[in-house]
Amino acid sequence: IQESYEKNTGLVIAETFEKRAIDPKAVPAALVCKHGPFTWGPTPEKAVENALVLDECAHMALLTREFRPEAAPADQAILDKHYYRKHGAGAYYGQA
């Protein structure tokens, strides 16, 4: 943290995404331990929108843990269904 803190934080985010094969366009946010959220987008407005979405997701996760601490994560099949119906090759949800 003594030298090039901001640059090195960004490099760690990029390195983590690369190591985990995460597409930064598909996941435009990162939570950094002992820091906080980072979001991005093709425009400043989209980056702010992504920050609001991240905040809402965090709020829903908090409420889930408070009211149902035993709740398990969703199965990968349902996660994929929700993602690919909007972002996949045959996307149909939310399309113009």
C-alpha positions, 0 to 999 in steps of 0.5 A: 500500500506504500507504492502505487496503491491504486494501480496495484489494486487494479492489477490485483483485480485484473489478475484475479479475474484472469486467474478465475476466467471471469469476463469483466464485461459479464461481471462488472464489479469486484469486492476487495477485502478490507477495501470495498466495491469497485464497478466499471462499465463502458460509460460513467453512467453504466458504472454507476448503474452497476454500483447500484446493482451491486449494492442491491445484490449485497442488500439481498444477500444480507437479508437472506443471511439474517432471515435464513442463515441456513440458505444454500447458494443456488444450484449452478443450473439455475444461475446459468438459466438466469444468466444465459436467458439474458446474455446467451446466444439465444437470449430472449429475456429483456430484449428489445 
